[in-house]
Every structure is written in structure tokens, then in C-alpha cells.
Amino acid sequence: MTTYERAEAAVSAERIDSALAGTKREPYWLDDPRRPDALAPARGSIETDLAIVGGGYTGLWTALLAKERDPHRRVVLLEGKRIGWAASGRNGGFCEASLTHGASNGERHLPKETARLHELGLENIREFGDTVRRYGMDCGYQETGVLRVATEEHQVAWLEAEAAKNPDAVYMDRERVRAEVNSPAYHAGLWEHEGNVLVQPARLAWELRRVCLELGVEIYEHSPVRDLQAAPDAITLTVGGTTASDVDETVATVRADRVALASNVFPSLLRRARPFIVPVWDYSIMSDPLTPEQSEALGWVENQGLADMNNRFHYIRKTRDDEGRERILFGGYDALYHYGKQLKDEYYDSEPTYRRLVAHFYETFPVLGDIGFSHAWGGAIDSCSRFFSFFTRAHGDRVVGSSGYTGLGVGATRFGANVTLDLLDGIDNERTRLKLVRKKPIPFPPEPVAWMGVRITTAEMARSDRNEGKRGLWLSTMDAVGMGFDS
């Protein structure tokens, strides 16, 4: 058994019940009095140079960069619900430079481009930070880096090998990592400064919204796009209603010269893109505020993000609430796939996962005692078979979509937005010539094969974690056919 599997057996049901007794089932980041009021929905007929479908990071970055490139271009953004309500307001706020979900995953899929993609990823993150500073974006931006930790003895050698390849990273043995973060679960650590940033995810979306509006972007919320039709003179988007009285009606039409699709996990308006995406559900819990005594006992004064080395990994970070009190987000481990690729409201919660995360939290931070949890929530990740973004082009490159970020989109969506605009503007440059842009991942098979494959892969990843990371026949086969993952 792994460290965390032992924890599930050791922590009593009564203790978990008490920890979750007063927990809100909603994202902590969105439960914020500073959340901006909703913008008006689209109505009537609208004509624009560029229409963007989707109001998460991908759509917002596309809108912002489009106006920076050409302030006179009319840009309209259509969001089906609220800005940042989906993945952009539900993630952990880890903003990493990698464009390929880790160097080893990039090497597996795009070996000839891996080194250059690493450089482009670092350049993208630097420009990300420059944008935050230029517009005074209040999004909790912190260049604290990520501390990758070994929770099993065999993982120590992995960190030592990584430290030998990265002279800028700081290796910590058991004694030193515990002095950094007081957790008996950690056997070693590697603090990677370069290209690793933390943000408050919902506020990043809201600040991108603010900047877009200030630059002249027209944003419409509660404006779900139901259909896309291409004609020689324009792309027409049909916007439906959201209330019972108008849900099946056309409440607006948007005619655009160019369209950027940024719906990510939600079904693409381009059917050809749909086989490449499956929704994978991820969950997090947020602790109650720490007392000053708990904060002192825990240490962790550098506020790095934490990530362990397991196939089923956790991401962990500290944040401060509006009263300046420290809290801890604890997420990951379970990655759930539901039959049929459906996006049902009930999937946004998983009580078994919340209970599992509480047990793992108590195993990781026993110094915090029986601390409770204020929020628990889930969200859907737009996962593709290669685990990093791809691009879909249609109608003579007048329509371009990007998706497949697989949980690493906080930073990479900005790069994807630049690629999307390059393609829409007909620009031939280094970005548009990348195989990352021109090559598609392997599509997922239809049901029930997809469901069976995910179930087997999940079970084999758990078995690998129990077997010192050794990959069995199934995972090795997935690696060989281009559907394997190693972050």
C-alpha cells in the first residue's frame, strides 16, 4: 500500500464526518464578495471582426491579446454562464511554464521540439507576469516556485536525478524538507523556482475580464452559443436563451469575420474536434483558517506550491483569505471519468473523493490536528490523449479552436491564445509551424471502449504507485501507442 492508501485505512469515519460537517460544496475561489456582477447577455444582431466563444482563460487571453495586437479590431466575447465559473475558477492556481505537461511527456510526444517548447514556455510565463504587472492585476500573483516532494522512499532517487539535471533547483533531503514544511509524509523535496507561479485563479479570470473591458472588448454573459454556420462573407453564431421561456429560442446572432473557439471541455461547435476530448473530473478541499500556532508549527514560510511524485498526485498550496488568515488547498489524486463524456451537474461533487482527500490531508499534516474544511468542490478538465493542447482549424482558417490543456492551462492558455490569433490572422511564423500546432493527438475511441480503457488505466496507475512506479504491460502499451502520460 502507498502512504495515502494507508491513511485511508487509518483515519476514522467519525473524524472525517466531523471535518466535513460544515463544508460548503462550492469553489472557495468563487465564493468571494469581490466577484464582479454579471454582464448583460447578447441580444439582437451583432457584427464584429472577431468573435470568441468561451469566457475562461483561453477566451479571455485571446480577447486581450487581440486588442493589444490591433486596438481598432472589434472583439466580442460570448460566455454561456459567468466569466471564470468553470475550470478557470475551480483549479488550484498553479501556473507552470510547461506547454507539454512536463518535460518527459513532451519528450515522448514531440522529441524534436521539446527543448524549444521549454524555451517558449518560459518566455510565455515571463510575458504572463509582465502583463499582470502592466495592468496592475490583483490576482495573487506569486513567483514562489513549486516544491516537488517524495511521499515514498523510492521517489527520493527520482528527485536526486532531477536535481542533477537542473542546477537551478534546490534539493532537500528528509531533514531539510521537513524543516521547510513540517510533514512526516515527505522523504525529500526539489524546489523548482524557474517557470512556476501561483495565482488566485478566479481573480485572475476577473482581472482579465476587467482589462478586456478597459481595452474595448464587448463581453456578454449568459449567452450560450448553440450553432455555428459558415458562409463566404461571414461566420454566423446563434446565441440561445438561458431561461425556461427562451432556452430553445434564438435571442441573438453574431456575424464575425473570424471566430476563436475557447470552450475547452464543453462540446466544440466543430464536431471534428469532439473525439479528441474527454472530461476528467478533479476535486479539491480548502481548510478552515489556520491559527497562528498552527501556522508556526507547520512552517512553510516560503509559500511554494507542493506536488507529489505519484501517478495519482496531489497539488497543495497555501492562500490567505480577506482577513489575512492562512488556509490550505488540498486537491488532486482522484481523476474521475464518467461514461458517455457527459457533463452533469452532479459530477461537480464527489463525496467519496472529499473523504479520501481529508484522510490524505490528515496524514500529510498531522501537526494541524483535527482542522476542518470550509469548501469542497470539483471541476472538469479538458483532457486529450497527449495531455497538452491541440488546435482545430476550419472554414479556411476563419474558425480556430484550442483545447486539451489537461489541467495545465493557467499559463499555457496564453500561449494557445497567441497561436489561435496567428492562425486566424494568417501569420506564418515559428509558432504556427510547430508540430504541437500542426499535429493532433490520437482521438479517443467510442463508448464503451473509452470508458473501459480509462478504468483499466486508472487501476494500472494505482498499481504502478504501489509497485515503486514500475509501469506494467498496459501502461507500457499506452506509452508505445502515444496515449501514455508521465509528467
C-alpha positions as CSV (number, residue, x, y, z in Angstrom):
1,M,0.0,0.0,0.0
2,T,1.1,3.6,-0.6
3,T,1.3,6.2,2.1
4,Y,-2.1,7.6,1.2
5,E,-3.8,4.3,0.9
6,R,-2.6,3.5,4.4
7,A,-4.0,6.9,5.6
8,E,-7.5,6.0,4.2
9,A,-7.5,2.9,6.4
10,A,-6.2,4.7,9.5
11,V,-8.4,7.8,9.7
12,S,-11.8,7.1,11.2
13,A,-15.1,7.8,9.5
14,E,-16.2,9.8,12.5
15,R,-13.2,12.1,12.2
16,I,-13.8,12.7,8.5
17,D,-17.6,13.3,9.2
18,S,-16.6,16.0,11.7
19,A,-14.1,17.6,9.3
20,L,-16.7,17.9,6.6
21,A,-19.7,18.8,8.8
22,G,-19.9,22.4,7.9
23,T,-18.2,22.3,4.5
24,K,-19.8,24.3,1.6
25,R,-20.0,22.3,-1.7
26,E,-18.8,25.2,-3.9
27,P,-15.4,26.5,-5.1
28,Y,-13.7,28.6,-2.5
29,W,-12.3,30.9,-5.1
30,L,-15.7,31.8,-6.5
31,D,-17.2,32.3,-3.0
32,D,-15.8,35.8,-3.0
33,P,-17.5,39.1,-2.3
34,R,-15.3,40.7,-4.9
35,R,-16.8,38.6,-7.7
36,P,-18.0,41.2,-10.3
37,D,-21.6,41.5,-11.2
38,A,-22.8,39.6,-14.2
39,L,-22.7,41.4,-17.6
40,A,-25.8,41.6,-19.8
41,P,-26.5,38.8,-22.3
42,A,-26.3,39.2,-26.0
43,R,-29.5,40.3,-27.8
44,G,-30.4,41.1,-31.4
45,S,-27.9,41.2,-34.2
46,I,-24.2,41.9,-33.7
47,E,-21.4,42.3,-36.2
48,T,-17.8,42.0,-35.3
49,D,-14.3,41.4,-36.6
50,L,-13.6,38.7,-34.1
51,A,-16.0,36.6,-32.0
52,I,-14.7,34.4,-29.1
53,V,-16.8,31.6,-27.7
54,G,-15.9,30.9,-24.0
55,G,-15.1,33.2,-21.1
56,G,-12.4,31.2,-19.3
57,Y,-8.6,31.8,-19.5
58,T,-8.4,30.7,-23.2
59,G,-11.1,33.1,-24.4
60,L,-10.0,36.0,-22.1
61,W,-6.4,35.8,-23.2
62,T,-7.4,35.6,-26.8
63,A,-9.5,38.8,-26.4
64,L,-6.8,40.7,-24.5
65,L,-4.1,39.8,-26.9
66,A,-6.3,40.5,-29.9
67,K,-6.9,44.1,-28.7
68,E,-3.2,44.5,-27.9
69,R,-2.3,43.5,-31.4
70,D,-4.9,45.7,-33.0
71,P,-6.8,48.2,-30.7
72,H,-9.2,49.0,-33.6
73,R,-10.3,45.4,-34.1
74,R,-13.9,44.9,-32.8
75,V,-13.8,41.9,-30.4
76,V,-16.9,40.2,-29.0
77,L,-16.7,37.5,-26.3
78,L,-19.7,35.2,-25.6
79,E,-19.9,33.3,-22.3
80,G,-22.6,30.7,-21.7
81,K,-22.7,31.3,-17.9
82,R,-20.4,33.6,-16.0
83,I,-16.8,34.6,-16.6
84,G,-14.4,32.1,-14.9
85,W,-17.2,29.9,-13.5
86,A,-15.8,26.6,-14.9
87,A,-12.2,25.3,-14.9
88,S,-10.7,28.8,-14.7
89,G,-12.4,29.4,-11.3
90,R,-12.0,25.9,-9.9
91,N,-8.3,25.0,-10.3
92,G,-5.5,25.2,-7.8
93,G,-3.9,28.3,-9.2
94,F,-0.7,26.6,-10.2
95,C,0.7,28.4,-13.3
96,E,3.6,26.4,-14.8
97,A,5.8,27.2,-17.8
98,S,5.5,23.8,-19.4
99,L,3.5,23.7,-22.7
100,T,3.6,19.8,-22.8
101,H,2.6,18.9,-19.2
102,G,6.1,18.2,-18.2
103,A,9.4,17.6,-20.0
104,S,9.2,13.8,-20.1
105,N,5.7,13.9,-21.6
106,G,6.9,16.4,-24.2
107,E,9.9,14.2,-25.0
108,R,7.6,11.2,-25.5
109,H,5.3,13.1,-27.9
110,L,7.4,15.8,-29.6
111,P,11.0,14.9,-29.0
112,K,12.4,17.2,-31.7
113,E,10.6,20.2,-30.3
114,T,10.9,19.6,-26.6
115,A,13.9,21.9,-26.0
116,R,12.4,24.8,-28.0
117,L,9.0,24.3,-26.4
118,H,10.7,24.6,-23.0
119,E,12.1,28.0,-24.0
120,L,8.8,29.1,-25.5
121,G,7.1,28.1,-22.3
122,L,9.5,30.2,-20.1
123,E,9.1,33.1,-22.5
124,N,5.3,32.8,-22.2
125,I,5.4,32.8,-18.4
126,R,7.6,35.9,-18.4
127,E,5.2,37.7,-20.6
128,F,2.3,36.5,-18.4
129,G,4.0,38.2,-15.4
130,D,4.7,41.3,-17.5
131,T,1.0,41.5,-18.3
132,V,0.0,41.1,-14.7
133,R,2.3,44.0,-13.7
134,R,1.5,46.2,-16.7
135,Y,-2.2,46.2,-15.9
136,G,-1.9,46.1,-12.1
137,M,-3.9,42.8,-12.0
138,D,-4.8,41.9,-8.4
139,C,-4.8,38.1,-8.8
140,G,-2.5,36.9,-6.0
141,Y,0.5,36.5,-8.4
142,Q,3.4,34.9,-6.6
143,E,6.7,33.8,-8.0
144,T,7.3,31.3,-5.2
145,G,8.0,28.2,-7.3
146,V,6.9,24.6,-6.7
147,L,8.3,22.1,-4.2
148,R,8.1,18.6,-5.6
149,V,8.0,16.1,-2.8
150,A,8.7,12.4,-2.4
151,T,6.0,10.6,-0.4
152,E,7.6,7.1,-0.9
153,E,11.2,6.1,-0.4
154,H,11.7,5.0,-4.0
155,Q,10.8,8.5,-5.2
156,V,13.9,10.1,-3.5
157,A,16.1,8.8,-6.3
158,W,13.8,10.4,-8.8
159,L,14.3,13.8,-7.2
160,E,18.0,13.3,-6.9
161,A,18.2,12.5,-10.7
162,E,16.1,15.6,-11.4
163,A,18.3,17.8,-9.2
164,A,21.4,16.6,-11.2
165,K,19.8,17.8,-14.4
166,N,18.5,21.1,-13.0
167,P,21.3,23.1,-11.4
168,D,18.8,25.9,-10.5
169,A,16.6,23.7,-8.4
170,V,17.2,23.2,-4.7
171,Y,17.3,19.6,-3.5
172,M,16.2,18.9,0.1
173,D,16.8,15.7,2.0
174,R,14.3,14.4,4.6
175,E,15.6,16.6,7.4
176,R,15.7,19.7,5.2
177,V,12.3,19.2,3.6
178,R,10.7,18.7,6.9
179,A,12.3,21.9,8.2
180,E,10.8,23.6,5.1
181,V,7.3,22.1,5.5
182,N,6.6,20.1,8.7
183,S,5.2,16.9,7.2
184,P,6.3,13.4,8.2
185,A,5.0,12.2,4.8
186,Y,7.8,13.9,2.9
187,H,11.1,12.0,2.4
188,A,12.8,14.6,0.1
189,G,12.0,17.6,-2.0
190,L,13.1,19.6,-5.0
191,W,12.3,23.3,-5.1
192,E,12.0,24.5,-8.7
193,H,11.9,28.3,-8.9
194,E,12.0,28.9,-12.6
195,G,8.7,28.9,-14.5
196,N,6.4,28.2,-11.6
197,V,4.0,30.8,-10.3
198,L,0.9,30.8,-8.1
199,V,-2.2,32.9,-8.7
200,Q,-5.7,33.2,-7.2
201,P,-7.5,31.5,-10.2
202,A,-10.9,33.2,-10.1
203,R,-9.5,36.6,-9.5
204,L,-7.1,36.1,-12.5
205,A,-10.2,35.5,-14.7
206,W,-12.0,38.5,-13.2
207,E,-8.9,40.7,-13.7
208,L,-8.5,39.5,-17.3
209,R,-12.2,40.4,-17.7
210,R,-11.5,43.9,-16.3
211,V,-8.6,44.5,-18.6
212,C,-10.5,43.2,-21.7
213,L,-13.4,45.6,-20.9
214,E,-11.0,48.5,-20.5
215,L,-9.4,47.7,-23.8
216,G,-12.8,47.8,-25.5
217,V,-13.7,44.1,-25.7
218,E,-17.5,43.5,-25.6
219,I,-18.3,40.7,-23.2
220,Y,-21.7,39.1,-23.0
221,E,-22.5,36.6,-20.2
222,H,-25.4,34.1,-20.0
223,S,-25.0,33.9,-23.8
224,P,-24.6,30.2,-24.8
225,V,-23.7,29.7,-28.5
226,R,-25.9,26.9,-29.9
227,D,-24.7,26.8,-33.5
228,L,-22.0,28.0,-36.0
229,Q,-22.7,28.4,-39.7
230,A,-20.1,29.4,-42.3
231,A,-20.8,31.5,-45.4
232,P,-18.3,33.1,-47.8
233,D,-18.9,36.6,-46.3
234,A,-19.1,35.7,-42.5
235,I,-19.3,33.2,-39.8
236,T,-22.7,33.3,-38.0
237,L,-23.1,32.3,-34.4
238,T,-26.5,31.6,-33.0
239,V,-27.0,32.5,-29.3
240,G,-29.8,30.8,-27.3
241,G,-31.5,31.8,-24.2
242,T,-30.9,30.5,-20.6
243,T,-34.3,30.8,-19.0
244,A,-37.2,28.3,-19.3
245,S,-39.0,30.7,-21.6
246,D,-36.3,31.2,-24.2
247,V,-33.9,28.3,-23.8
248,D,-34.9,27.0,-27.3
249,E,-35.1,30.3,-28.9
250,T,-32.5,32.4,-30.8
251,V,-32.0,35.5,-28.8
252,A,-29.0,36.9,-30.7
253,T,-27.0,36.3,-33.8
254,V,-23.3,37.3,-34.1
255,R,-21.8,37.7,-37.6
256,A,-18.0,37.7,-37.5
257,D,-15.1,37.7,-39.9
258,R,-13.2,35.4,-37.6
259,V,-14.1,33.1,-34.7
260,A,-12.0,31.7,-31.9
261,L,-13.4,28.7,-30.0
262,A,-12.4,28.6,-26.4
263,S,-15.0,26.2,-24.9
264,N,-12.3,23.6,-23.9
265,V,-14.1,20.8,-22.0
266,F,-17.5,21.7,-23.4
267,P,-18.6,20.1,-26.7
268,S,-16.9,22.0,-29.5
269,L,-19.0,23.8,-32.2
270,L,-16.7,22.0,-34.6
271,R,-17.7,18.3,-34.4
272,R,-14.4,17.2,-35.8
273,A,-12.7,18.3,-32.5
274,R,-15.0,16.3,-30.2
275,P,-13.4,12.9,-30.4
276,F,-10.1,14.3,-29.1
277,I,-11.5,15.5,-25.7
278,V,-12.9,13.7,-22.7
279,P,-13.9,15.4,-19.4
280,V,-11.9,14.2,-16.4
281,W,-13.2,15.3,-13.0
282,D,-10.8,16.7,-10.4
283,Y,-11.6,17.7,-6.8
284,S,-10.2,19.9,-4.0
285,I,-10.9,20.8,-0.4
286,M,-10.0,24.1,1.4
287,S,-9.1,24.1,5.0
288,D,-10.5,26.3,7.7
289,P,-8.2,29.2,8.7
290,L,-5.1,28.2,10.5
291,T,-4.4,29.6,13.9
292,P,-1.1,31.5,14.4
293,E,0.1,28.5,16.4
294,Q,-0.8,26.1,13.6
295,S,1.0,28.2,11.1
296,E,4.1,28.4,13.2
297,A,4.1,24.6,13.8
298,L,3.7,24.0,10.1
299,G,6.4,26.3,8.8
300,W,6.1,26.5,5.0
301,V,7.1,30.2,5.2
302,E,8.2,30.4,1.5
303,N,4.6,29.6,0.3
304,Q,5.7,27.3,-2.5
305,G,3.2,25.2,-4.3
306,L,3.5,21.5,-3.4
307,A,3.1,18.5,-5.7
308,D,4.0,14.9,-5.0
309,M,5.5,12.3,-7.4
310,N,2.7,9.7,-7.7
311,N,0.7,8.9,-10.8
312,R,-2.3,9.8,-8.7
313,F,-0.8,13.0,-7.4
314,H,-1.8,15.8,-5.1
315,Y,-1.4,19.5,-5.6
316,I,-1.3,21.6,-2.4
317,R,-0.8,25.2,-1.7
318,K,-1.4,28.0,0.9
319,T,-3.5,31.1,0.4
320,R,-4.7,33.9,2.5
321,D,-8.3,35.0,2.9
322,D,-9.5,38.6,3.1
323,E,-8.8,38.7,6.8
324,G,-5.2,37.6,6.2
325,R,-5.6,34.1,7.7
326,E,-3.7,31.2,6.1
327,R,-5.7,28.4,4.6
328,I,-4.5,25.2,2.7
329,L,-5.9,23.9,-0.5
330,F,-5.5,20.2,-1.0
331,G,-6.5,18.7,-4.3
332,G,-6.0,16.0,-6.9
333,Y,-5.5,12.2,-6.6
334,D,-8.8,11.1,-8.0
335,A,-9.3,11.8,-11.7
336,L,-12.8,10.5,-12.5
337,Y,-14.3,9.8,-15.9
338,H,-18.0,9.1,-16.3
339,Y,-19.4,7.0,-19.1
340,G,-20.5,8.9,-22.2
341,K,-18.4,12.0,-21.7
342,Q,-21.3,13.8,-20.1
343,L,-21.1,17.0,-18.1
344,K,-23.8,16.5,-15.5
345,D,-24.2,18.9,-12.5
346,E,-23.9,16.1,-10.0
347,Y,-20.4,15.3,-11.2
348,Y,-19.2,18.6,-9.7
349,D,-19.3,16.9,-6.3
350,S,-17.8,13.5,-5.2
351,E,-18.3,12.8,-1.5
352,P,-16.0,9.7,-1.6
353,T,-13.2,11.9,-3.1
354,Y,-13.7,14.6,-0.4
355,R,-13.5,12.0,2.3
356,R,-10.4,10.5,0.7
357,L,-8.7,13.9,0.5
358,V,-9.5,14.6,4.2
359,A,-7.7,11.4,5.2
360,H,-4.8,12.2,3.0
361,F,-4.6,15.8,4.4
362,Y,-4.5,14.5,8.0
363,E,-1.7,12.0,7.1
364,T,0.3,14.8,5.4
365,F,-0.2,17.5,8.1
366,P,-0.8,15.8,11.5
367,V,0.6,18.9,13.1
368,L,-2.6,20.7,12.3
369,G,-4.7,18.3,14.3
370,D,-8.4,17.9,13.5
371,I,-8.7,21.1,11.4
372,G,-11.9,21.3,9.4
373,F,-12.7,22.3,5.9
374,S,-14.7,25.3,4.7
375,H,-15.1,24.4,1.0
376,A,-15.1,21.3,-1.2
377,W,-15.6,21.3,-5.0
378,G,-14.9,19.7,-8.3
379,G,-14.4,20.7,-11.9
380,A,-14.0,19.1,-15.3
381,I,-10.6,19.0,-17.1
382,D,-10.4,19.0,-20.9
383,S,-8.2,16.0,-21.3
384,C,-6.7,14.8,-24.6
385,S,-4.6,11.7,-25.2
386,R,-1.3,13.5,-25.3
387,F,-2.2,15.7,-22.3
388,F,-1.4,19.1,-23.8
389,S,-3.2,21.5,-26.1
390,F,-4.1,20.9,-29.8
391,F,-5.6,23.2,-32.4
392,T,-8.6,22.7,-34.7
393,R,-8.9,24.8,-37.9
394,A,-11.9,25.1,-40.1
395,H,-13.6,27.1,-42.9
396,G,-10.3,28.4,-44.4
397,D,-8.8,29.2,-41.0
398,R,-11.6,31.6,-40.3
399,V,-12.5,29.4,-37.3
400,V,-9.8,28.1,-34.9
401,G,-10.2,26.3,-31.6
402,S,-7.7,25.3,-28.9
403,S,-8.4,22.8,-26.2
404,G,-6.9,19.7,-24.5
405,Y,-4.8,21.6,-21.8
406,T,-5.4,18.7,-19.4
407,G,-5.1,20.6,-16.1
408,L,-2.1,22.8,-17.1
409,G,-3.9,25.6,-18.7
410,V,-3.4,28.5,-16.3
411,G,-0.2,29.5,-18.1
412,A,-0.4,27.6,-21.4
413,T,-3.8,29.1,-22.5
414,R,-2.0,32.4,-23.0
415,F,0.4,30.7,-25.5
416,G,-2.6,29.0,-27.1
417,A,-4.3,32.3,-27.5
418,N,-1.3,33.7,-29.4
419,V,-1.3,30.6,-31.6
420,T,-5.0,31.0,-32.3
421,L,-4.7,34.6,-33.3
422,D,-1.7,33.8,-35.5
423,L,-3.7,31.2,-37.3
424,L,-6.8,33.4,-37.6
425,D,-4.7,36.3,-38.9
426,G,-2.9,34.0,-41.5
427,I,0.5,34.5,-39.9
428,D,3.3,32.1,-40.9
429,N,5.8,32.1,-38.0
430,E,7.6,29.7,-35.7
431,R,4.6,29.2,-33.5
432,T,2.3,28.2,-36.3
433,R,4.9,25.8,-37.8
434,L,5.3,23.8,-34.6
435,K,4.2,20.2,-34.6
436,L,2.4,21.0,-31.4
437,V,0.2,23.2,-33.5
438,R,0.0,21.1,-36.7
439,K,-0.2,17.6,-35.2
440,K,-3.3,16.3,-33.5
441,P,-3.4,13.8,-30.6
442,I,-4.8,10.4,-31.0
443,P,-8.7,10.5,-30.8
444,F,-10.4,8.6,-28.0
445,P,-12.4,5.5,-29.1
446,P,-16.2,5.5,-28.8
447,E,-18.0,4.1,-25.8
448,P,-17.9,1.6,-24.2
449,V,-14.2,1.2,-25.2
450,A,-13.2,4.7,-23.9
451,W,-14.8,4.0,-20.5
452,M,-13.2,0.6,-20.2
453,G,-9.8,2.0,-21.3
454,V,-9.9,4.8,-18.7
455,R,-11.0,2.3,-15.9
456,I,-8.1,0.0,-16.8
457,T,-5.6,2.8,-17.0
458,T,-6.7,4.2,-13.6
459,A,-6.3,0.8,-12.0
460,E,-2.9,0.3,-13.6
461,M,-1.7,3.7,-12.4
462,A,-2.7,2.8,-8.9
463,R,-0.9,-0.5,-9.2
464,S,2.2,1.4,-10.5
465,D,2.2,3.6,-7.4
466,R,2.1,0.5,-5.2
467,N,4.9,-1.1,-7.2
468,E,7.6,1.7,-6.9
469,G,6.5,3.4,-10.1
470,K,7.1,0.4,-12.3
471,R,4.8,0.5,-15.4
472,G,3.1,-2.7,-16.2
473,L,2.2,-4.1,-19.6
474,W,-1.0,-1.9,-20.0
475,L,0.8,1.4,-19.3
476,S,3.8,0.4,-21.4
477,T,1.5,-0.3,-24.3
478,M,-0.3,3.0,-23.9
479,D,3.2,4.7,-23.9
480,A,4.1,2.8,-27.1
481,V,0.9,3.8,-29.0
482,G,1.1,7.5,-27.9
483,M,-1.5,7.6,-25.2
484,G,0.8,7.3,-22.2
485,F,1.5,10.0,-19.6
486,D,4.5,10.8,-17.5
487,S,4.5,14.3,-16.1
